[in-house]
Amino acid sequence: MSAVSSLQATLDPLRKSWVESANQPGHDFPIQNLPFGIFSDTGNAARRAGVAIGDEIVDLAALQAAGLLKLPSGADVFARDSLNDFISLGRDAWRSVRIQLSDLLARETATLRDDAELRGKALVRAAHAQLHLPVQIPGYTDFYSSKEHATNVGSMFRDPKSALLPNWSEMPIGYNGRASSVVVSGTPVRRPNGQLKLPDQERPVFGACRKLDIELETGFVIGSGNALGEPIACEDAEAHIFGMVLLNDWSARDIQQWEYVPLGPFNAKTFATTISPWIVTLDALEPFRVAQPVQQPQPLAYLRHDGQHAFDINLEVKLRPQGASQATTIARTNFRHMYWTMAQQLAHHTVSGCNTRVGDLMGSGTISGPTEDSYGSLLELTWNGKKPLELKEGGTRSFIEDGDELTLAGWCQGDGYRVGFGTCVGEILAAHE
């Protein structure tokens, strides 16, 4: 079987696994997905690379030690606390591992299925595992690429007739964020303190953020960087992307409103960014590729690419107040609405000659759809607090309160299966006094 046909076989919607939980139609991690992450477990505190399959995690280091996973030159990259060394091997290695795993986990393959001793070493129950930040992140950039979101925010704070600034439709707008404060799902987030400019006071005051918000985003992880001074062409950009995660770029709206002129976001964004622990590869997302929105005016030549470069990824946000038994779904949207594609974002980021490195994280920017219930932030959902949301068990929310837990979820729906991202969860702790 050729490499191309083997890669196609990993996407076969009819392929099933002997890990029976992976065959449930609504499970995020069927055999067609096989996302990569870093985990430890109750029996082994060492962090190492794993792949999610159903309710199990495949220990890649154990598989390699058993001779069931081959890498170029026998590279030892799985018994590490991040995926960076594995990712650095390049796309051919990523695809080879994915193909080998798909074959090993296929229902008809007896090698691992019928070896109880090896299976006990190579499979770990997800319920017994702890998931960690999957990559060391040298740099983090956040974009502003949803036309609906940018229009809503522009309409809120400017004349709606000039909601979009002239440069927005010409290039993916972005800023360099803070990589050191990117945390994995489940890490509590502390409400930030900062300068607040109240409308009835001449000078700012210092205190806790009063308008804490989420930003429903996805992020992509750089798998192959570029040298300083050597841009990545738009048509080649996707080959530089290892995969995608869910991303919540927590935002202190009141701190941001005061500080962002003239240089843009700073403390309002640097306190925390949460990502989901599993990186879903672009290969797994390939069946869900769709056309991106029509771009008018036509972008400059360096931002043009042929074909379809959006993905049909369903996204939702849930909010659960402290002590509540139920969460309220506050937004549902889709990644396919994004005006600027990941390829365009990466091409624009590097066109100046800026170099990128393996593990760099690029946030999509808030993903909002065309309807009020598809907005990707509380700023939009409540229109800056003017239209509070009703919660399931009573009460309302204009912005996030202490003790609130926010959960992002995302998935692509196939025929009888889904390719999911798991969840991206964060609970808000009170600010330091």
C-alpha positions as CSV (number, residue, x, y, z in Angstrom):
1,M,0.0,0.0,0.0
2,S,1.4,3.4,-1.0
3,A,1.9,6.3,1.5
4,V,-0.8,8.2,-0.2
5,S,-3.4,5.4,-0.1
6,S,-2.4,4.6,3.5
7,L,-3.0,8.2,4.5
8,Q,-6.4,8.0,2.8
9,A,-7.2,4.8,4.7
10,T,-6.7,6.7,8.0
11,L,-9.7,8.9,6.9
12,D,-12.0,6.1,5.8
13,P,-15.3,6.8,7.6
14,L,-16.0,3.0,7.7
15,R,-12.8,2.2,9.5
16,K,-13.4,0.9,13.0
17,S,-11.1,0.2,16.0
18,W,-10.9,-2.7,18.4
19,V,-11.0,0.1,21.1
20,E,-14.7,-0.1,21.1
21,S,-15.3,3.3,22.8
22,A,-13.8,4.9,19.8
23,N,-16.6,3.6,17.6
24,Q,-19.4,5.5,19.5
25,P,-20.9,8.0,16.9
26,G,-20.6,11.0,19.3
27,H,-17.1,10.4,20.6
28,D,-14.5,13.0,19.9
29,F,-11.7,10.6,19.4
30,P,-12.5,7.9,16.8
31,I,-9.8,6.2,14.8
32,Q,-10.2,8.9,12.1
33,N,-8.9,11.5,14.5
34,L,-5.8,10.3,16.5
35,P,-4.8,13.7,18.1
36,F,-1.5,14.2,19.8
37,G,-0.8,15.3,23.4
38,I,1.3,15.0,26.5
39,F,0.1,13.0,29.5
40,S,1.1,11.3,32.8
41,D,-1.0,8.9,34.8
42,T,-1.5,7.4,38.2
43,G,0.9,4.6,37.5
44,N,3.6,6.6,35.9
45,A,4.2,10.3,36.7
46,A,6.6,10.8,33.8
47,R,5.2,13.1,31.1
48,R,5.3,11.5,27.6
49,A,3.6,11.7,24.3
50,G,0.2,10.1,23.7
51,V,-2.6,9.8,21.2
52,A,-6.3,9.8,22.1
53,I,-8.4,6.9,20.9
54,G,-11.9,6.6,22.4
55,D,-11.6,6.5,26.2
56,E,-7.9,5.4,26.0
57,I,-4.6,7.1,25.5
58,V,-1.9,5.3,23.4
59,D,1.5,5.6,25.1
60,L,3.7,6.3,22.1
61,A,7.0,5.8,24.0
62,A,5.8,2.3,25.1
63,L,4.8,1.5,21.5
64,Q,8.2,2.6,20.2
65,A,10.0,0.6,22.9
66,A,8.1,-2.5,21.8
67,G,9.2,-2.0,18.2
68,L,5.7,-1.3,17.0
69,L,6.3,2.4,16.0
70,K,9.0,3.3,13.6
71,L,10.6,6.7,13.2
72,P,13.4,7.9,10.9
73,S,16.8,6.9,12.3
74,G,15.0,5.5,15.4
75,A,14.6,8.9,16.8
76,D,13.7,8.8,20.5
77,V,11.2,11.7,20.8
78,F,8.2,10.3,22.7
79,A,9.5,10.0,26.2
80,R,9.6,13.8,26.5
81,D,7.5,16.4,28.3
82,S,6.5,18.1,25.0
83,L,5.8,17.2,21.4
84,N,8.4,19.7,20.0
85,D,11.1,17.1,19.2
86,F,8.6,14.8,17.5
87,I,7.1,17.7,15.5
88,S,10.6,18.8,14.5
89,L,11.0,15.6,12.5
90,G,8.6,17.0,9.8
91,R,5.4,16.2,8.1
92,D,6.5,12.9,6.6
93,A,7.2,11.7,10.1
94,W,3.9,12.9,11.5
95,R,2.1,11.2,8.7
96,S,4.0,8.0,9.1
97,V,3.2,7.8,12.8
98,R,-0.5,8.5,12.1
99,I,-0.6,5.7,9.4
100,Q,1.1,3.2,11.7
101,L,-1.2,4.0,14.6
102,S,-4.3,3.8,12.4
103,D,-3.2,0.3,11.2
104,L,-2.4,-0.9,14.7
105,L,-5.7,0.3,16.2
106,A,-7.8,-0.9,13.3
107,R,-10.4,-3.6,14.3
108,E,-8.9,-6.3,12.1
109,T,-5.2,-5.9,13.3
110,A,-4.4,-8.4,16.0
111,T,-0.8,-7.3,16.8
112,L,-1.7,-5.1,19.8
113,R,-5.4,-6.1,20.1
114,D,-4.5,-9.7,21.1
115,D,-1.4,-9.1,23.2
116,A,-2.8,-8.4,26.6
117,E,0.6,-7.8,28.2
118,L,1.7,-5.2,25.6
119,R,-1.8,-3.7,25.6
120,G,-1.5,-3.1,29.3
121,K,1.7,-1.2,28.8
122,A,0.6,0.8,25.7
123,L,-2.9,1.8,26.6
124,V,-3.8,4.1,29.6
125,R,-7.4,4.9,30.6
126,A,-8.0,8.6,29.9
127,A,-9.9,8.8,33.2
128,H,-6.6,7.8,35.0
129,A,-4.4,10.3,33.2
130,Q,-3.5,14.0,33.6
131,L,-3.1,16.0,30.4
132,H,-0.4,18.7,30.1
133,L,0.5,21.5,27.8
134,P,1.3,19.6,24.6
135,V,4.1,21.9,23.3
136,Q,6.7,24.3,24.5
137,I,5.5,27.5,23.0
138,P,8.4,29.9,21.9
139,G,6.0,32.6,20.6
140,Y,2.2,33.4,20.6
141,T,0.4,35.6,18.1
142,D,-3.3,36.4,18.2
143,F,-5.2,37.5,15.1
144,Y,-8.5,39.4,14.6
145,S,-9.9,37.5,11.6
146,S,-13.6,37.2,12.0
147,K,-15.4,39.8,10.0
148,E,-18.6,39.4,12.1
149,H,-16.6,39.9,15.3
150,A,-14.7,42.9,14.0
151,T,-17.9,44.5,12.7
152,N,-19.7,44.0,16.0
153,V,-16.9,45.5,18.1
154,G,-16.4,48.3,15.6
155,S,-20.1,49.1,15.7
156,M,-20.2,49.1,19.4
157,F,-17.4,51.6,19.9
158,R,-17.5,53.5,16.6
159,D,-20.0,54.7,14.0
160,P,-21.5,51.4,12.6
161,K,-21.0,52.8,9.1
162,S,-17.2,52.7,9.7
163,A,-17.1,49.6,11.9
164,L,-14.2,48.1,9.9
165,L,-11.1,50.2,9.6
166,P,-9.7,50.5,6.1
167,N,-6.8,48.0,6.7
168,W,-9.0,45.2,8.1
169,S,-10.1,43.9,4.6
170,E,-6.6,44.1,3.2
171,M,-4.6,42.0,5.7
172,P,-5.0,39.7,8.7
173,I,-4.7,42.0,11.7
174,G,-2.8,40.6,14.7
175,Y,-0.6,41.3,17.6
176,N,2.2,39.4,19.4
177,G,0.9,38.0,22.7
178,R,2.5,36.4,25.7
179,A,3.6,32.8,25.3
180,S,4.6,32.4,28.9
181,S,1.0,32.6,30.1
182,V,-0.5,30.0,27.8
183,V,-1.9,27.3,30.0
184,V,-3.6,23.9,29.4
185,S,-7.3,23.2,29.9
186,G,-8.3,22.8,33.5
187,T,-5.8,25.4,34.8
188,P,-7.6,28.0,37.0
189,V,-7.3,31.6,35.8
190,R,-7.0,34.5,38.2
191,R,-8.9,37.6,37.5
192,P,-6.4,40.3,36.7
193,N,-5.8,43.6,38.3
194,G,-4.9,46.7,36.3
195,Q,-5.7,50.3,35.5
196,L,-9.3,51.1,34.9
197,K,-10.6,54.4,33.5
198,L,-14.1,55.0,34.8
199,P,-16.2,57.4,32.7
200,D,-16.9,59.8,35.6
201,Q,-13.3,60.1,36.7
202,E,-10.5,62.2,35.3
203,R,-7.7,59.7,36.1
204,P,-7.6,55.9,36.2
205,V,-8.0,53.8,39.3
206,F,-6.3,50.5,40.1
207,G,-8.4,47.5,40.8
208,A,-9.7,44.1,39.7
209,C,-11.1,43.8,36.1
210,R,-14.9,44.3,36.1
211,K,-15.5,43.2,32.5
212,L,-13.8,39.8,32.3
213,D,-14.5,38.0,29.0
214,I,-13.8,35.0,26.9
215,E,-12.8,34.8,23.3
216,L,-13.9,31.7,21.5
217,E,-11.0,30.9,19.2
218,T,-9.0,28.1,17.6
219,G,-5.2,28.0,17.4
220,F,-2.8,26.4,15.1
221,V,0.7,25.1,16.1
222,I,3.7,25.6,13.8
223,G,5.2,22.3,12.8
224,S,7.9,23.6,10.4
225,G,9.3,27.0,10.9
226,N,11.0,29.4,8.5
227,A,14.4,31.1,8.6
228,L,14.8,34.7,9.5
229,G,14.3,36.8,6.3
230,E,12.6,34.0,4.4
231,P,8.8,34.4,4.2
232,I,6.4,31.5,3.9
233,A,4.3,31.6,0.7
234,C,0.6,31.5,1.1
235,E,0.2,28.4,-1.1
236,D,2.8,26.5,1.0
237,A,1.6,27.7,4.5
238,E,-0.5,24.7,5.4
239,A,2.5,22.4,5.1
240,H,4.0,24.3,8.0
241,I,1.1,23.7,10.3
242,F,1.1,20.6,12.6
243,G,-2.4,20.9,13.8
244,M,-5.1,22.8,15.7
245,V,-6.4,23.3,19.2
246,L,-9.3,25.1,20.9
247,L,-8.2,28.4,22.4
248,N,-9.7,30.8,24.9
249,D,-7.9,34.2,24.9
250,W,-9.3,35.6,28.1
251,S,-9.8,39.3,27.9
252,A,-10.1,42.1,30.5
253,R,-12.2,44.4,28.4
254,D,-12.1,47.4,30.8
255,I,-8.3,47.3,31.2
256,Q,-8.0,46.9,27.4
257,Q,-10.3,49.9,26.6
258,W,-7.9,52.2,28.6
259,E,-4.5,50.7,27.6
260,Y,-4.9,49.7,23.9
261,V,-4.4,53.2,22.4
262,P,-1.9,53.7,20.8
263,L,-0.1,50.4,20.7
264,G,-2.8,47.8,21.3
265,P,-3.5,45.0,23.9
266,F,-1.1,44.5,26.7
267,N,-2.0,43.6,30.3
268,A,-5.6,43.0,29.2
269,K,-4.5,39.9,27.3
270,T,-1.2,38.7,28.9
271,F,-2.6,37.2,32.1
272,A,-3.8,33.9,30.6
273,T,-4.6,32.1,27.4
274,T,-6.1,28.6,27.7
275,I,-5.7,25.8,25.1
276,S,-7.1,22.3,24.8
277,P,-4.6,19.5,25.4
278,W,-5.1,17.5,22.2
279,I,-3.7,18.8,18.9
280,V,-5.8,17.7,16.0
281,T,-3.8,17.3,12.8
282,L,-4.7,19.0,9.6
283,D,-4.7,15.5,8.0
284,A,-7.6,14.5,10.4
285,L,-9.4,17.6,9.4
286,E,-9.0,17.1,5.6
287,P,-12.5,15.6,5.0
288,F,-14.1,18.7,6.5
289,R,-12.3,21.3,4.3
290,V,-14.8,23.8,2.8
291,A,-14.5,27.1,0.9
292,Q,-13.6,30.2,2.9
293,P,-15.8,33.4,2.6
294,V,-15.5,35.4,-0.6
295,Q,-12.9,38.1,0.0
296,Q,-13.6,41.6,-1.3
297,P,-11.4,43.3,-2.4
298,Q,-9.3,40.6,-3.7
299,P,-6.2,40.4,-1.4
300,L,-2.8,41.4,-2.6
301,A,-0.9,38.7,-4.5
302,Y,1.1,37.4,-1.5
303,L,-2.2,36.6,0.3
304,R,-3.8,34.6,-2.5
305,H,-4.3,30.9,-2.6
306,D,-6.3,28.5,-4.7
307,G,-8.7,26.0,-3.4
308,Q,-10.6,25.6,-0.2
309,H,-8.9,26.7,3.1
310,A,-11.7,26.8,5.7
311,F,-12.8,23.9,7.8
312,D,-16.3,22.9,9.0
313,I,-15.7,22.9,12.7
314,N,-18.7,23.3,15.0
315,L,-17.9,25.4,18.1
316,E,-19.7,26.1,21.3
317,V,-19.3,27.8,24.7
318,K,-20.8,26.8,28.0
319,L,-20.9,28.8,31.3
320,R,-21.4,27.1,34.6
321,P,-21.6,29.4,37.7
322,Q,-20.0,28.2,40.9
323,G,-22.2,25.6,42.7
324,A,-24.5,25.2,39.7
325,S,-25.4,21.7,38.6
326,Q,-25.9,22.6,34.9
327,A,-24.0,24.7,32.4
328,T,-25.7,27.1,30.0
329,T,-24.8,27.0,26.4
330,I,-24.2,30.7,25.6
331,A,-22.9,30.5,22.0
332,R,-22.7,28.2,19.0
333,T,-20.8,29.0,15.9
334,N,-18.5,27.6,13.2
335,F,-14.9,28.0,12.2
336,R,-16.0,28.2,8.5
337,H,-17.1,31.8,9.0
338,M,-13.5,33.0,9.4
339,Y,-12.7,35.7,6.8
340,W,-8.9,35.2,6.8
341,T,-7.6,31.7,6.6
342,M,-4.8,30.1,8.6
343,A,-2.6,30.0,5.5
344,Q,-3.2,33.8,5.0
345,Q,-2.4,34.5,8.6
346,L,0.9,32.6,8.5
347,A,1.9,34.1,5.1
348,H,1.2,37.6,6.4
349,H,3.0,37.0,9.7
350,T,6.2,36.0,7.8
351,V,6.0,38.3,4.8
352,S,8.2,40.8,6.6
353,G,10.9,38.1,7.1
354,C,9.7,37.2,10.6
355,N,10.8,33.7,11.5
356,T,8.6,31.2,13.2
357,R,9.6,28.2,15.3
358,V,8.3,24.7,16.0
359,G,5.6,25.0,18.7
360,D,4.7,28.6,17.9
361,L,1.0,29.2,18.6
362,M,-1.2,31.3,16.4
363,G,-4.7,32.3,17.6
364,S,-7.5,32.7,15.1
365,G,-9.1,35.7,16.9
366,T,-12.6,35.6,18.3
367,I,-14.9,33.5,16.0
368,S,-18.3,35.0,15.6
369,G,-21.1,34.0,13.2
370,P,-23.9,36.0,11.6
371,T,-26.5,35.5,14.3
372,E,-26.7,36.9,17.8
373,D,-26.4,33.4,19.4
374,S,-23.2,32.7,17.4
375,Y,-21.1,35.5,18.8
376,G,-17.8,34.3,20.3
377,S,-17.5,36.7,23.3
378,L,-19.7,38.0,26.1
379,L,-18.9,41.5,24.9
380,E,-20.9,40.8,21.8
381,L,-23.5,38.3,23.3
382,T,-24.5,41.0,25.9
383,W,-23.6,44.0,23.7
384,N,-21.2,45.3,26.3
385,G,-23.5,44.4,29.2
386,K,-26.6,46.0,27.9
387,K,-28.4,42.7,27.2
388,P,-27.5,40.3,30.0
389,L,-27.8,36.5,29.3
390,E,-30.3,34.4,31.2
391,L,-28.7,31.3,32.9
392,K,-30.4,27.9,33.2
393,E,-30.6,27.8,37.0
394,G,-31.5,31.5,37.3
395,G,-29.4,34.6,37.3
396,T,-27.8,36.5,34.5
397,R,-24.4,37.3,33.1
398,S,-23.1,40.4,31.4
399,F,-19.4,39.4,32.0
400,I,-17.7,36.6,33.8
401,E,-18.0,36.4,37.6
402,D,-15.6,34.8,40.1
403,G,-16.2,31.0,40.3
404,D,-17.6,30.8,36.8
405,E,-16.4,27.9,34.7
406,L,-16.2,28.4,30.9
407,T,-16.0,25.4,28.6
408,L,-15.2,25.6,24.9
409,A,-15.9,22.5,22.7
410,G,-15.3,21.9,19.0
411,W,-15.9,19.0,16.5
412,C,-16.3,18.2,12.9
413,Q,-19.3,16.0,12.1
414,G,-18.7,13.1,9.7
415,D,-21.0,10.4,8.5
416,G,-21.5,8.3,11.6
417,Y,-18.4,9.7,13.4
418,R,-17.0,13.0,14.6
419,V,-13.5,14.4,14.8
420,G,-13.4,16.4,18.0
421,F,-11.0,18.5,20.0
422,G,-12.2,17.6,23.5
423,T,-12.8,20.6,25.7
424,C,-11.0,23.8,26.7
425,V,-11.9,24.6,30.3
426,G,-11.1,27.4,32.7
427,E,-12.5,28.5,36.1
428,I,-12.1,32.1,37.3
429,L,-10.4,32.8,40.7
430,A,-10.9,36.0,42.5
431,A,-8.3,38.8,41.9
432,H,-5.5,39.3,44.4
433,E,-6.4,42.0,46.9
